[in-house]
Amino acid sequence: MQYKLLALRKEKNETQKDVAEMLGITEASYRNKENGKTQFKMNEMFCLASHYCHSIEEIFLPRKFTISEQKEKVRK
């Protein structure tokens, strides 16, 4: 889950659909990215950082691992 991104989006009263349209992706795709199911592309991260006037690091790092990534780390 991208908690910082979620908080910034809500502060601006933007919906997931609003941000998805800004990025040129579907609302479902954006939802999966915000929920941590899929990763944001680098160009999307730059766009969001610029839009919310924060650095990429402030918004996206450190990133919480998804459940599948956590399971993979345990197996190693």
ABEGO torsion letter per residue (X at the ends): XBAAAAAAAAAAGBBAAAAAAAAGBBAAAAAAAAAGABBBBAAAAAAAAAAAGBBAAAAAOBBBBBAAAAAAAAAX
